[in-house]
Amino acid sequence: MLHLNSEPNSTDSSYAATESKSNGAGVPIWKVLVFDSFCRDVVSTVLRVNDLRDNGVTVHMLLESQRSSISDVPAVYFVQPTTENIKRIVDDIVRDLYELYYVNFSTSLPRTLLEDFAVQTTASGTSHQIAQVYDQYLNFLCPEENMFSLHFPNTFEAIHNPSMTDTAMGALIDRIVTALFSVLLTLKTIPTICAPRGNAAEMVATRLDAKLREHIMNSRHNLFADSAEDIVTQSRRPVLVLLDRDLDLSSMLTHSWTYQALIHDLYDIQLNQVSIVQDDGSGRTSKRSYDINTNDAFWESNAMLPFPEVAINIDDASNAFKREADEITRMGGVKSLDEVGDLNMGASTKQLQRAITTLPELTARKANIDMHMNIATSLLEMIKERQLDVLFQMEEQLGRQTKATILEAINDPEKKNPQDKLRLFALYMLANDGLRPGDIEECEAALKLAGCDLASLEYIRKLRSLNKMNASITSPALGTGTSAGPSGDLLGKFSSISNRLAGFTDSSSLGSIFSNVRNLLPSRKQLPVTCLVESAMGNRANAGGLGAGLRSAAGGSSSTAARMFEDFVHFDPKQARRGNLAGSNANALRGSLAADGAAQEAIVFVVGGGNYVEYQNLMEFAQRSTPCKHIVYGSTDIVNASSFLAQLSRLNETS
């Protein structure tokens, strides 16, 4: 799109014509990028200002903003297909703001709007300035390579709001279906579809099946036909597993211990940017924002690791950088990288050349290490302040907790964050379906004294009652996870870490703080979503993992997820017959899958919000499988615990 919908090295005549205006072959022409707020978020998730500049974009502006004329420069528009956006684009053309207009819509432009666009530009005599009109099918965000978000905030609240009309619900489902269609088109695949009965996921599955079927059967130009599929690819199609957030509330409330999920929980990753408020020690605070680049090698290799291990890796990376920087400065005869401009000209030419060549790479590495060092330092301070290490360990061993230990944690003045205490009790309540009303009331009274707002907790109780949740599928694995490291006194070790944090002043302390807990890792367990995906992919061989993921403290069946999956609705958009493949047809579909072997690819989508905890759990399952599976995870929005609790509280007020 930024190269005017042609490959940079394309010989396409329209691209070559515009290319000839630049100085030098292969260099993109300079252009203006205009987007609306939604498409700005789509772009900013994957591209930064430097990336835009590398692709010839010198200026990027909001469509709604006041813009001055740059009449000798072409403009690339990337907007949603709405009447308001069409009107603004026509106004820009009439005002002759730019030389040519390359109009890209985030999803399919309805024919009525296309005709309206044509009528308005023809009437104003400006249609000749429109160089291109494209449907891009990019109405979703992609924060990670195998993760996407529709960027629909508060979807869980909207779906469960009793004042939600059928018309409004239908419009929301259609928006979800349209976005999922774009995701599938981007992936160039038409999957089989399955979803649980009776909720929003089934509605999405039904309408998505109809949309895919209609496109395949009736479209003059099948957009999926461009994908080169061989016979093997066609026989091993991915499965799209659509799920409702109601299936598992616990995963939205749990405290995590991995780097990426911990950052999202404490600071909320928005558009791949983290904002941290830091105290300078004199009572003044400052806000610093960090861009998380998906090309960051350190982030890629450490995002899913436990935080203590990441802290040690940051320390190792810092020490390695210092050694290389010392070598470069020694060769250049200067004291620091900042003085490389004053290189000792008496040094050999080869040494000077190496120093100058290495400087940009070292500078970028230093900025990256400093970013992770600052984030890790802030995380350590939050761990100490909120005793997140203790809370995490209690949740890891939730099956061993009693009312007394939960009350002790709630009443502990050292745990200063009321929301953490609320989350702990909510998880305990979800994991123990048989709690006595008196015990619940006693804990709620303690939570009130601790300053907790119980509105979200009250709504969880209402929702469980309405949906008759099955505790064995909604609760985490209670005492059944297999530890990946020694099972020593983790609480005591981390309390020691928290106490030593006060003396943390520089990077050299970071590794030593965590050196004695390198092997203390979270227990390895499968979350409910992962267990259902395992069943949907036909991976019945690893029954032990499934049982461990679903067995409750009271003892449960290892086939819980498999039984739930048996009741799913199933669709195959490529089949000539329309409708739900329920009953024997569903069994036939699964039988066909089994005949071809376990599915190797899956797309998992949660209606109502997802988080990095589920994403990482699915990625771990995919990597552990033999052979490795490929799973893409998505949701209506990526939500941390604080935002999810706020939705629950508002729902309690309206229900």
Summary of the structure (lengths in Angstrom):
residues: 655
radius of gyration: 27.5
end to end distance: 45.4
largest distance: 83.6
contacts: 2026
relative contact order: 0.11
helix: 54%
strand: 13%
